[in-house]
């Protein structure tokens, strides 16, 4: 039941950069999958690539709360040939 409540709570929170990955920026979450565990981190990116990972919150980072950020992970469910 608790897992379902968590899924329901986060189901509406999907991140879409909508082209902003080309501009660059930074995202912060209390749950980033880095070095094999979930931990607080800021993920900086520019031109579609990760440029840095900081283990603290950067002042310019968009706060994603407790959403799980998984830098470098590819969504295998995307259909490339569509």
Residue, then its C-alpha position, 0 to 999 in steps of 0.5 A: x500500500x505504501x509503495x502504491x501511495x508513493x507511485x501515485x504521488x510521483x506519477x504526475x511528476x515527470x521532467x521534460x526539458x523540452x529542448x532546454x538541454x541544449x541551453x544547459x542548466x542544473x537540477x538538484x534532487x535529494x535522490x540522485x543515483x550516483x556511485x551506486x546509491x541514492x544521494x543528494x546531488x546537483x547534476x549540471x548539463x550543457x549541450x545535452x551532456x552532463x558537465x558536472x555532479x556536485x554532492x551539494x545543492x547549487x544556488x542556480x539548480x532547479x530543485x526537483x525535490x525527492x524525484x529520482x534523477x539517474x544521470x547517464x541512464x538511457x530509457x530503454x523503453x524509447x522506440x528509436x525507429x519510430 
